[in-house]
Amino acid sequence: MDDIIKELELRRENAKLGGGQKRIDSQHSKGKLTARERIQILLDEGSFEEYDMFVEHDSHEFGMQEQKIPGDGVVIGSGLINGRTVFIYVKDFTVFGGSLSLAHSKKINKIQDMALKNNSPLIGVLDAGGARIQEGIDSLGGYAEVFQRNVLASGVIPQISIIMGPCAGGDVYSPALTDFVFMVRDTSYMFVTGPDVVKTVTNEEVTAEQLGGAEIHTSVSSVADGAYENDLEMMEQMRELIGFLPSSNIEKSPIRDTSDPISRSEISLDTLVPDNSNTPYDIKELIFKVTDEGKFFEIQEKFAQNIVTGFGRFDGHTVGLVGNQPLHLAGVLDSDASRKAARFVRFCDAFSIPLVTFVDVPGFLPGTDQEYGGLIKNGAKLLYAYAEATVPKVTIITRKAYGGAYCVMAPKHLRGDINYAWPSAEIAVMGAKGAVEIIYRNDIGDEEKINKHTEAYEDRFLNPFVAAERGYVDDVIMPRNSRSRIGKALKMLRNKKLSNPWKKHDNLPL
């Protein structure tokens, strides 16, 4: 027995060393932590339970039978974040570059299955060089097994992917199937094919950072939802994010104690919207001033900045926040903004997180780039997401709500529960100038008549009263009272029950 125990201890020490001290030192020299160091920071102290520490690959190709390392390049297990159970797998770059083998994939499959069975979030930490070439089809099949489980778990448990090094080839598609993807600046990148292949096939010369770095994927491609400066900041932010989310689609989000009274008035909001309807302002100022303690966890901050998405709390309860951003492109909806918001709305609906929407939208962005790029179908995605959502939906129109964009941004007609407007709200088919030039086109050139028509149009339509007269706006509220009115609405809606007609699945305009 003593021999067995000594052997066990030796095996544990070997497994914890991964690819050896030299490779661990190399990892540290790049500003990156090891797999187990990352787990220690992410999870509550002492909570990690590791599984399959001694698993080894069974490959005999290309001399691989002589190269066996316990754990085979991935650490899996369960633990706690703020006392709540999560399941996790962390790729170990020091072992075969974290490449995926059959044994490696089976370990990931095991933890995916455990997370789903136990209705708990799954976190994947990726730092790997793709498929293990020596195993051929076994590696490819292993990837597909991971992807299948990502799909089955989608909308059932939160899935978060953290990119903390290279993520290439087949590795990229698992994160793409999960709910959120986050990257570390300067040390992580994602691409299907690397710079060398790109140069060979397309004759483009590009660095790994230019091809798939954090800046590209957070601001251009929208593959990543956020990026942080280093491994430590990443793990701190992930702990914060998990605190907003329910463990599964059958549980409620955790409630956070707050000393911020829901009845709090914010007088400064009365002057947030400028007198000139074409002058921009920051919608985030509104979000920060109405949420508990002014906390807001933004999703996709750098992409499609004409719309803002993220999580906050009201009276301790998690809400999803969406708001048009007048500071960027006047807050118009375009293809990117529509896709960004649609995905966020669908996540919130899948996990029963109420939606609060702030509307200041002059319309959809015109132009050939938008029309050729599928604006019609992309705009329909956001419309579809709001229309399908059965969670509590509270909407405040702060200023403009014009045309088709009004129809898209969670109006009463898409089963909005409580829809408010500020006195500054303008709800109309379009702005006064465009409307008058269409309605009174025969008077174009007669400045006096056009000015008179414009004034009449503004008096009638550029206010919230026509919508309120028809019941499309439940109340016109003072901006200072926005937090308390949203809070009351959400409390009233806490037991809301609404279901959609049975269907195998929808046909969202992808």
C-alpha positions as a printed Julia matrix, in Angstrom:
510×3 Matrix{Float64}:
   0.0    0.0     0.0
   2.82   2.4     0.84
   4.27   1.84   -2.62
   0.92   2.68   -4.21
   0.63   5.88   -2.18
   4.17   6.94   -3.12
   3.4    6.18   -6.76
   0.21   8.26   -6.49
   2.08  11.22   -5.04
   4.76  10.97   -7.73
   2.14  10.82  -10.48
   0.35  13.86   -9.05
   3.56  15.86   -8.97
   4.38  14.87  -12.57
   0.87  15.79  -13.72
   1.04  19.18  -12.0
   4.3   19.93  -13.8
   2.58  19.52  -17.18
   5.17  19.83  -19.92
   7.96  20.5   -17.42
   9.55  23.46  -15.68
  11.27  24.74  -18.83
   7.94  25.12  -20.65
   6.32  26.63  -17.55
   9.09  29.24  -17.46
   8.52  29.92  -21.15
   4.81  30.46  -20.44
   5.65  32.95  -17.69
   8.16  34.77  -19.9
   5.33  35.54  -22.35
   3.29  37.17  -19.59
   0.95  34.17  -19.37
  -0.02  32.0   -16.4
  -0.13  28.21  -16.47
  -3.41  26.29  -16.64
  -3.5   25.55  -12.92
  -2.48  29.08  -11.96
  -5.41  30.38  -13.99
  -7.78  28.01  -12.21
  -6.5   29.16   -8.81
  -7.29  32.79   -9.62
 -10.67  32.17  -11.25
 -12.2   29.85   -8.65
 -12.87  30.37   -4.96
  -9.84  29.38   -2.92
  -9.57  25.64   -2.3
 -12.74  24.81   -4.23
 -11.26  23.16   -7.34
 -11.88  19.43   -7.78
  -9.8   18.01  -10.63
 -10.8   14.97  -12.69
  -8.81  12.77  -15.08
  -5.42  14.03  -13.93
  -3.74  10.8   -15.03
  -5.28  10.4   -18.48
  -2.77   9.85  -21.29
  -3.13   9.58  -25.05
  -2.98   6.19  -26.77
  -1.43   7.26  -30.07
   1.33   5.18  -31.67
   1.88   7.29  -34.8
   5.06   9.3   -35.45
   6.74   8.08  -32.27
   4.0    9.46  -30.01
   4.08   6.28  -27.9
   7.36   7.62  -26.47
   5.81  10.97  -25.56
   3.15  10.61  -22.91
   2.38  13.3   -20.32
  -0.3   12.85  -17.62
  -3.36  15.03  -18.28
  -2.62  15.2   -22.02
  -2.79  18.95  -22.35
  -6.05  19.88  -20.63
  -7.07  20.29  -16.99
 -10.73  19.65  -16.15
 -12.8   19.85  -13.01
 -15.44  21.68  -10.97
 -15.26  24.47   -8.43
 -16.99  27.51   -7.03
 -17.21  31.15   -8.07
 -18.67  33.24   -5.24
 -20.0   30.02   -3.75
 -21.77  28.84   -6.92
 -20.8   25.68   -8.81
 -19.13  25.95  -12.2
 -17.42  23.4   -14.43
 -14.21  24.24  -16.21
 -11.65  22.98  -18.68
  -8.34  24.73  -19.18
  -5.98  23.97  -22.04
  -2.35  23.5   -20.99
  -0.02  24.99  -23.6
   3.02  23.39  -21.95
   1.79  19.92  -23.0
   1.96  19.36  -26.76
   1.07  23.03  -27.23
  -2.39  22.3   -25.77
  -3.27  20.51  -29.01
  -6.4   18.39  -29.07
  -6.11  14.6   -29.17
  -8.76  11.92  -28.75
  -7.99  11.55  -25.04
  -7.92  15.35  -24.66
 -11.32  15.72  -26.32
 -12.85  12.96  -24.2
 -11.8   14.87  -21.09
 -13.52  18.02  -22.38
 -16.6   15.97  -23.34
 -16.75  14.57  -19.82
 -16.8   18.02  -18.2
 -19.32  19.31  -20.78
 -21.65  16.42  -19.95
 -21.22  16.99  -16.21
 -22.03  20.68  -16.55
 -25.18  19.96  -18.53
 -26.36  17.22  -16.17
 -25.81  19.45  -13.16
 -27.31  22.63  -14.67
 -24.17  24.67  -14.04
 -22.14  27.09  -16.17
 -19.27  25.8   -18.29
 -16.08  27.83  -18.68
 -13.49  26.91  -21.3
 -10.02  28.46  -21.15
  -8.2   28.12  -24.47
  -4.46  28.38  -25.03
  -3.66  25.85  -27.72
  -2.3   25.21  -31.16
  -5.24  23.39  -32.72
  -5.62  19.7   -33.56
  -2.87  17.22  -32.77
  -1.73  16.44  -36.28
  -0.27  13.05  -35.29
  -3.76  11.74  -34.49
  -5.44  12.8   -37.73
  -9.12  11.91  -37.9
  -9.26  11.18  -34.16
  -8.43  14.82  -33.48
 -10.97  16.08  -35.99
 -13.63  13.77  -34.61
 -12.75  14.95  -31.11
 -13.43  18.52  -32.13
 -16.81  17.62  -33.59
 -17.75  15.85  -30.33
 -16.98  19.06  -28.46
 -19.0   21.15  -30.93
 -22.02  18.86  -30.68
 -22.12  19.33  -26.91
 -21.7   23.1   -27.25
 -24.82  23.14  -29.42
 -26.9   20.94  -27.11
 -25.95  23.05  -24.09
 -26.74  26.35  -25.84
 -29.58  28.13  -24.07
 -29.54  25.55  -21.27
 -26.42  26.56  -19.34
 -24.21  29.62  -19.77
 -21.06  28.81  -21.75
 -18.12  31.19  -21.54
 -14.93  30.92  -23.59
 -11.76  32.64  -22.43
  -8.96  32.97  -24.99
  -5.6   33.31  -23.23
  -3.16  32.39  -25.97
  -3.38  30.98  -29.49
  -6.71  29.59  -30.65
  -6.48  28.31  -34.19
  -8.03  25.89  -36.64
 -10.78  23.74  -35.17
 -10.24  25.3   -31.74
 -12.03  28.5   -32.81
 -15.4   26.93  -33.47
 -16.13  25.85  -29.95
 -15.86  29.44  -28.63
 -17.92  30.62  -31.6
 -20.74  28.33  -30.45
 -20.68  29.54  -26.85
 -22.45  32.52  -25.32
 -19.48  34.8   -24.66
 -15.88  34.99  -25.87
 -13.22  37.1   -24.13
  -9.59  37.64  -25.11
  -6.37  38.91  -23.53
  -4.74  41.81  -25.35
  -1.38  41.15  -27.03
  -1.07  37.51  -25.88
  -4.15  35.89  -27.45
  -5.36  35.49  -31.0
  -7.97  33.56  -32.96
  -8.02  32.54  -36.6
  -9.04  29.6   -38.75
  -5.81  29.68  -40.76
  -2.61  31.41  -39.68
  -0.53  34.12  -41.39
   1.62  31.64  -43.33
  -1.37  29.91  -44.92
  -2.99  33.26  -45.66
   0.14  34.4   -47.49
   0.27  31.19  -49.52
  -3.4   31.2   -50.52
  -4.28  34.9   -50.88
  -0.83  36.52  -51.07
  -1.68  38.77  -48.12
   1.08  39.58  -45.65
  -0.34  39.92  -42.16
   0.83  39.33  -38.58
  -0.98  37.09  -36.11
  -2.13  40.21  -34.23
  -3.44  41.88  -37.39
  -5.17  38.69  -38.46
  -6.8   37.63  -35.25
  -5.74  39.67  -32.25
  -8.02  41.01  -29.55
  -8.34  44.44  -31.17
  -9.56  42.9   -34.44
 -12.04  40.54  -32.87
 -13.55  43.08  -30.46
 -13.88  45.99  -32.89
 -14.04  44.56  -36.44
 -15.23  40.94  -36.59
 -17.34  40.87  -33.36
 -16.01  37.36  -32.67
 -15.02  38.44  -29.14
 -17.26  40.18  -26.62
 -14.46  41.89  -24.72
 -10.72  42.05  -24.09
  -8.59  42.61  -20.99
  -4.99  43.59  -20.36
  -3.67  40.43  -18.71
  -4.56  37.04  -17.22
  -5.29  38.49  -13.77
  -7.72  41.14  -15.0
  -9.42  38.54  -17.19
 -10.17  36.22  -14.29
 -11.39  39.07  -12.08
 -13.81  40.2   -14.8
 -15.06  36.65  -15.42
 -15.91  36.3   -11.75
 -17.86  39.56  -12.07
 -19.73  38.33  -15.17
 -20.69  35.0   -13.61
 -22.24  36.99  -10.75
 -24.85  38.38  -13.16
 -25.87  35.07  -14.71
 -28.15  32.23  -13.57
 -26.64  28.77  -13.33
 -29.05  27.46  -15.96
 -32.25  28.23  -17.85
 -34.37  26.8   -15.02
 -32.84  28.95  -12.29
 -33.01  32.66  -11.52
 -30.06  34.99  -11.56
 -28.41  35.53   -8.17
 -29.74  38.46   -6.16
 -27.1   40.87   -4.91
 -27.7   42.9    -1.72
 -27.7   46.62   -2.41
 -27.86  49.77   -0.32
 -28.94  51.79   -3.37
 -32.67  52.61   -2.89
 -34.81  51.74   -5.9
 -36.77  54.95   -5.27
 -33.65  57.06   -5.83
 -34.26  60.14   -7.94
 -31.59  61.45  -10.34
 -32.28  65.12  -11.07
 -29.39  65.44  -13.53
 -31.26  63.19  -15.99
 -33.76  65.97  -16.59
 -31.09  67.78  -18.59
 -29.41  64.75  -20.19
 -31.14  65.19  -23.56
 -30.05  68.46  -25.24
 -32.61  70.99  -26.44
 -31.32  70.59  -29.98
 -32.58  67.2   -31.15
 -29.5   66.75  -33.35
 -27.0   67.2   -30.51
 -25.53  63.94  -29.21
 -25.32  62.77  -25.6
 -24.02  59.63  -23.91
 -26.67  56.94  -23.31
 -24.23  55.24  -20.93
 -24.65  58.17  -18.55
 -28.31  57.21  -18.28
 -27.43  53.54  -17.72
 -24.87  54.33  -15.0
 -27.28  56.68  -13.23
 -30.22  54.26  -13.04
 -28.55  50.91  -12.24
 -27.64  49.72   -8.74
 -24.46  51.51   -7.58
 -23.94  52.67  -11.15
 -22.51  49.28  -12.15
 -22.7   48.11  -15.74
 -20.92  45.13  -17.31
 -20.76  46.02  -20.99
 -20.78  43.37  -23.72
 -19.06  44.12  -27.06
 -18.08  47.64  -26.03
 -15.78  48.22  -29.02
 -18.04  46.78  -31.75
 -20.99  48.62  -33.32
 -20.75  51.41  -30.77
 -23.99  52.95  -32.03
 -25.76  50.51  -29.73
 -24.88  49.59  -26.16
 -25.5   46.18  -24.55
 -24.64  44.73  -21.16
 -25.74  43.68  -17.68
 -26.74  45.75  -14.68
 -28.95  45.36  -11.63
 -32.14  46.92  -10.34
 -32.93  46.31   -6.66
 -30.33  43.52   -6.67
 -31.82  41.67   -9.67
 -29.93  41.18  -12.93
 -31.27  42.91  -16.05
 -30.05  43.08  -19.62
 -29.68  46.64  -20.89
 -29.85  47.75  -24.52
 -29.58  51.37  -25.62
 -29.07  53.31  -28.84
 -25.95  55.47  -28.54
 -26.34  59.0   -30.02
 -22.58  59.57  -29.68
 -21.9   57.18  -32.57
 -23.59  57.53  -35.96
 -26.37  59.46  -34.17
 -27.53  56.14  -32.69
 -28.82  54.76  -36.0
 -29.31  51.05  -36.47
 -27.08  49.34  -39.02
 -26.27  45.72  -39.78
 -23.6   45.42  -37.09
 -25.64  47.06  -34.35
 -28.69  44.94  -35.19
 -26.72  41.69  -35.02
 -24.97  42.69  -31.83
 -28.17  43.61  -30.0
 -30.14  40.66  -31.39
 -27.65  38.14  -30.03
 -27.65  39.82  -26.64
 -31.45  39.97  -26.45
 -31.7   36.27  -27.32
 -29.2   35.36  -24.6
 -31.2   37.29  -22.01
 -34.43  35.66  -23.14
 -32.91  32.17  -23.05
 -31.87  32.67  -19.43
 -34.94  34.61  -18.2
 -33.09  37.88  -17.69
 -35.47  40.9   -17.98
 -34.73  43.44  -20.69
 -34.59  47.21  -20.24
 -34.3   49.15  -23.5
 -33.46  52.83  -23.95
 -34.52  54.19  -27.32
 -33.08  57.13  -29.21
 -32.94  56.03  -32.83
 -33.41  58.21  -35.93
 -33.78  55.19  -38.21
 -31.69  52.68  -40.12
 -28.42  53.68  -41.76
 -28.93  54.34  -45.49
 -26.47  53.5   -48.25
 -25.42  50.82  -50.72
 -22.99  49.27  -48.24
 -25.83  48.6   -45.85
 -28.35  47.41  -48.43
 -25.84  45.15  -50.19
 -24.64  43.91  -46.82
 -28.07  42.6   -45.9
 -29.43  45.39  -43.69
 -32.95  44.11  -44.25
 -32.14  40.67  -42.95
 -29.81  41.91  -40.2
 -32.34  44.43  -38.97
 -34.92  41.64  -38.94
 -32.72  39.71  -36.5
 -33.17  42.35  -33.82
 -36.86  42.66  -34.56
 -37.16  38.87  -34.32
 -35.25  38.7   -31.05
 -37.46  41.25  -29.32
 -40.65  39.78  -30.78
 -39.77  36.26  -29.66
 -38.64  37.23  -26.17
 -41.02  36.28  -23.36
 -39.07  37.85  -20.49
 -40.21  41.12  -18.86
 -39.57  43.97  -21.31
 -39.42  47.58  -20.13
 -38.7   50.32  -22.65
 -38.01  54.04  -22.28
 -38.0   56.32  -25.32
 -35.66  59.15  -24.41
 -35.75  61.09  -27.67
 -36.11  59.88  -31.27
 -38.04  56.77  -32.25
 -38.44  57.08  -35.99
 -39.77  54.79  -38.68
 -38.97  51.11  -38.85
 -36.4   51.58  -36.1
 -39.27  52.39  -33.7
 -40.84  49.07  -34.64
 -37.62  47.19  -33.91
 -36.64  48.67  -30.53
 -38.97  46.79  -28.18
 -42.18  48.74  -28.76
 -45.56  47.86  -27.26
 -46.45  46.12  -30.53
 -43.69  43.49  -30.0
 -45.24  42.5   -26.68
 -43.46  45.18  -24.69
 -44.81  45.05  -21.14
 -44.21  48.6   -19.92
 -43.27  51.34  -22.37
 -42.44  54.8   -21.08
 -41.45  58.0   -22.83
 -39.64  61.07  -21.61
 -41.15  64.49  -22.43
 -38.35  64.88  -25.0
 -39.56  61.82  -26.95
 -40.26  62.19  -30.66
 -42.23  59.26  -32.06
 -42.92  59.55  -35.76
 -42.38  57.97  -39.16
 -39.48  60.34  -39.76
 -38.09  63.73  -38.84
 -39.91  66.92  -39.76
 -37.75  67.93  -42.72
 -38.05  64.64  -44.56
 -41.75  64.29  -43.77
 -42.67  67.76  -44.98
 -40.72  67.37  -48.21
 -42.71  64.22  -48.98
 -46.15  65.36  -47.83
 -45.89  68.86  -49.28
 -43.56  68.27  -52.2
 -45.52  70.77  -54.32
 -44.56  73.54  -51.89
 -40.81  72.9   -52.09
 -39.18  76.19  -53.01
 -41.7   78.27  -51.05
 -39.73  78.74  -47.82
 -42.6   80.37  -45.93
 -45.0   77.52  -46.63
 -42.38  74.85  -45.88
 -41.54  76.48  -42.53
 -45.23  76.62  -41.65
 -45.73  72.95  -42.57
 -42.63  72.01  -40.58
 -43.87  73.78  -37.45
 -47.26  72.08  -37.75
 -45.62  68.66  -38.15
 -43.34  69.22  -35.18
 -46.22  70.35  -32.99
 -48.3   67.29  -33.88
 -45.79  64.46  -34.08
 -42.45  65.35  -32.47
 -43.69  64.6   -28.99
 -44.83  61.52  -27.06
 -48.52  62.41  -26.96
 -49.86  60.8   -30.14
 -48.37  57.46  -29.07
 -49.7   57.97  -25.55
 -53.18  58.79  -26.88
 -53.25  55.39  -28.57
 -51.89  53.48  -25.6
 -48.57  52.65  -27.28
 -46.81  54.49  -24.48
 -48.02  53.61  -20.99
 -46.92  56.88  -19.41
 -44.83  59.98  -20.03
 -42.38  60.14  -17.13
 -39.89  62.65  -15.83
 -36.31  61.52  -16.55
 -35.32  61.94  -12.9
 -37.81  59.2   -11.94
 -36.53  56.64  -14.46
 -34.84  54.36  -11.92
 -37.86  54.13   -9.65
 -40.32  53.62  -12.52
 -38.16  50.89  -14.08
 -37.77  49.28  -10.66
 -41.53  49.28  -10.01
 -42.22  47.86  -13.47
 -39.69  45.05  -13.06
 -41.05  44.18   -9.62
 -44.59  44.03  -11.0
 -43.41  41.8   -13.85
 -41.41  39.37  -11.68
 -44.03  36.63  -12.01
 -44.79  37.22  -15.69
 -45.81  34.12  -17.65
 -45.82  34.14  -21.43
 -45.21  31.34  -23.89
 -44.77  31.13  -27.64
 -46.56  28.6   -29.89
 -44.91  25.16  -29.89
 -42.28  24.72  -32.54
 -39.38  22.37  -33.08
 -37.17  25.43  -33.45
 -37.42  28.83  -35.04
 -36.09  30.02  -38.38
 -34.33  33.19  -37.31
 -33.14  35.1   -40.4
 -29.47  34.15  -39.99
